[in-house]
Amino acid sequence: MENGKNFADDREEIGVGITDNIEEGRSHLPSSLVWAIAIAAIILFLSSSLRHALFQSTAFDLGIFDQAIYLISQNQTPFSSLMEMHILGDHAAVIYYPLALLYKIYPDVHWLLLVQAVALSLGALPSWSLARLAGLNQVQSRAIAIIYLLYPVVFNINLFDFHPEVIALPALLAAILAARLNKILWFCTAILLVLSCKAVLSITVAAIGFWLFFCKKKQRFGAIALLLGVAWFLIASQKIIPYFSGSEVAGVGRYSYLGKSVLEIIINLILKPQLVLGKILSFDAFKYLFILTLPVFWLLLPFSPKINLKYLTALIPAIPTLIINILSDLPFQRSLAYQYSVPIIPFLILAIIAKAAVIKNADQATSLNTEKIHSPKTANIQFKNIQIPQLWLGMQLPKAMIIWSLIIFLLLGESKDFILYANRLDTWQATREAIAEVQPQSSILTDNRLAPHFAHRPIVKLFSQISPQTNLAEFKYILLNLRHPWPDTEKTGNTLATQLKNNPTFQLTYQKNEVLLFKRIAD
């Protein structure tokens, strides 16, 4: 009878604890975190805006998305002259259409930079709520949110032009939060927002569904995510992208050793695993895993055989993205400087929250046993069963967590790129003056760094898109920076400049500090 009573008491305590955690997840944000999110958004926006103002943003990818969204806002077909296809043929990202509403207010690329900065910063909000929901206190939860903000990819992807998948980052965290709070409508909204950002994110959504269904016992939420993820993957990859691009998904070429189509690649992954073992077990793959987990490695690793590894199941939805990046022939997919690791971040955060909750529960169990057991001998036995290394306990201090994240941010963050930008300032004024002479809506040929400043027109192309046989009559203007050219097209630019000086159909209308602007003479 007494054991039954104790069991009932334990169940009551657990029920109360769960209810308290849910209320904590809904509790008001501390003002310090609100300020941290606001300051982060301002820093991110100013950083990307400064990079753009210094002519360091690029056509791939800022110019591509800016041009497409501008054309949508002008009720024109969003045909990208830079990619030479309809923008939906790229990644089937329908998010461009609601983003175009901002351009209807005023067409300016800074809308995209602002949306990106705000979206990335807002990821700290569901990170904090999930930590509170897991039972962490205010200080620990705030530390988790700041760790998210200091994760190098958050700053790096903000600095690297604009990518719609950044909107999916807080949405993924919000979807997990909605599932844990049993908010089905909010969950569906967040999942649909994620799917609208990029076709490949449908794989991540399907993985979330698998994880919720089998690991978290959230069958209804899991089934919805799994169904929506698989359905959108098939629709986007087999219908939308081929229809608008006239070919297979663009990324297929990165996995040519596995097949020539999405379905062929999937089949070979299942039937011929030996094709990928070399990639998975390569030094490059282990290096990628190392730098990916380095900002949170001491929060992620167990450090003790006494800690249940169940918290690592939070990483399951990140596995598809991890495999996609590891198997790619392009090494920059395994770099923290680009957008490819964005879908992994939410689940790293979830894993460290789950790990911190395990530590807290172990600490509480230790305290409870210490109080209940009076025998010193028995107390020592019970304490050893759940003992956590003192090193780990020290590293759990929120201050240490943040300092470590800050150190790794300084090492792996791309803020040092501004030093490189300063070396190209000698042509900044000349470039501004040349751009001012180009008439709006006129077609132009230029390089990758200058193209984003001409995206609000139907035709803007890069030197990489032309050949010696290209008819230059298509372009009203041709702009070159011979002192600081885009590396891949430096030779093309020099050759073109020589040809244009001897071409009677083009006139050199501006020249300063090796910045040259040619204008086609009217027929």
Secondary structure, 3 states (H helix, E strand, C coil): CHHHHHHHHHHHHHHHHHHHHHHHHCCCCCHHHHHHHHHHHHHHHHHHHHHHHCCCCCHHHHHHHHHHHHHHHCCCCCEECCCCEECHHHHCCCCHHHHHHHHHHCCCCHHHHHHHHHHHHHCHHHHHHHHHHCCCCHHHHHHHHHHHHHCHHHHHHHHCCCCCHHHHHHHHHHHHHHHHCCCHHHHHHHHHHHHHHCCCHHHHHHHHHHHHHHCCCCHHHHHHHHHHHHHHHHHHHHHHHHHHHCCCCHHHHHHCCCCCCHHHHHHHHHHCCHHHHHHHCCHHHHHHHHHHHHHHHHHHCCCCCCCCHHHHHHHHHHHHHHHHHHHCCCHHHHCCCCHHHHHHHHHHHHHHHHHHHHHHHHHHHHHHHHHHCCCHHHHHHHHHHCCCCHHHHHHCCHHHHHHHHHHHHHHHCHHHHHHHHHCCHHHHHHHHHHHHCCCCCCCEEECCCCHHHHCCCCCEEEHHHCCCCCCHHHCCEEEEECCCCCHHHHHHHHHHHHHHHCCCCEEEEEEECCEEEEEECCC
